[in-house]
């Protein structure tokens, strides 16, 4: 039987050969919790789960409010620490070592190809860039995973996204992701896995691949998957990850739908309010003045993203009246950016560098938007009210467009790229 | 039962905005559920929510089904659901039903569920039965109870 990558990965997790549409009980290789862990104590107690099925397979992270922005957030953190103590979780990334959970999982070597990864966050799909099946679940379901080490999964049909060619200079995997969003829409991959392939993907460095699989959930996807290859192995070796099982889809696998994109034809794109699939080219946008620019999130808050932005800022200043907020995705990225002098570049140019974490992306703190304000963001969702006021407008774009816009005071693509 | 209607792609940021995520008390969350659509003032206990496609898309926050349930919503019927919301709703005991054609119903109509059919506004809409795995969770009284029995 020929299989997609999703079918192969879930067959492995279930211990039997599965096809799309079937439902099976799957063993979990890695479980990740962030502040939603605070909501697990109740269900865990009521379920009678006294110990985790395997504490070595659990990672806990503080990321949403880093550090706590008010007393309620502080109480959530206390409950997460209680969870960590009670269930013997040794791999805990508390404040001072924190970062967006998805970034922590991949950079700290917790994910290996072939794994089934579940996390209490929708962007758990990101780890699929390493050839693992990774998806989000809620805290009550995570409590069940703590108790049983397994969960039921319906094997999804797959959408095949084939991207051939080389991305033009100044066009990033974020622009490609937005191009896929435009084609698929916000439910084009509902209940499905999105499998990315083609020469543009196989040549793409792993840090850029993460943006594609991260936003698979914005397409409605259950997972975003990329076949693990030589570049994956290299990335994992540097991250200190162990082994793993490398799977590739069969050549005659069946896909529910297919999307083909010519990488050469892409240009800088932007998702306009209030949906990530309302995508148009930056050049067709007309003048959009901004109040805030946000560089960060699990989608685009990596060291390489910060380098692109800092490079554009050098010798320039953030436009008067614009707040440019830079939030590294993890503390280790923050430290690397500090060592490279990027943080100084941002500060000198009038940008605000915040502690690592989710930051302004979800509207919880450090960078909340007021009524009528406009923000250009490197994050993943521009829903009404996402970053604060429901009367604010959010545009999604690449780190290069975010930085260039912060300098210009309006949404622009970098000149000369 | 009265049906309150919302559109397509209602996301979890609309259901419970990020600024309320540090709230863990269901009753407190219920005061803010779908507040940009003025729902806290409109919902009466027992009402059902009818929705278009992809209801509950976006963040995995379990606050969303918890807030709807605490506000008195007895079930959500939609053309389709985003998968994490669907799982979360079943797990916390909020019935969610995939019902093709449900978005043809008008806001505020009387709605009746008989067997596997929704009757409202002169229409009879058959809905999609839940899968065996999902039904097992609901039959046990929710995921908490199902796991409790397994571990007992």
Interface residues (C-beta under 8 A of the other chain):
Chain A: X23 X35 X36 X38 X39 X43 X46 X47 X48 X49 X64 X65 X70 X72 X73 X75 X76 X120 X121 X122 X124 X136 X137 X138 X139 X140 X141 X143 X144 X147 X148 X152 X154 X186 X187 X190 X191 X220 X222 X275 X362 X363 X364 X368 X381 X383 X384 X385 X386 X387 X388 X390
Chain B: X9 X11 X13 X14 X17 X18 X19 X21 X22 X23 X24 X36 X53 X54 X57 X58 X59 X60 X61 X62 X80 X82 X83 X84 X87 X88 X91 X92 X131 X132 X133 X143 X144 X146 X147 X148 X150 X151 X152
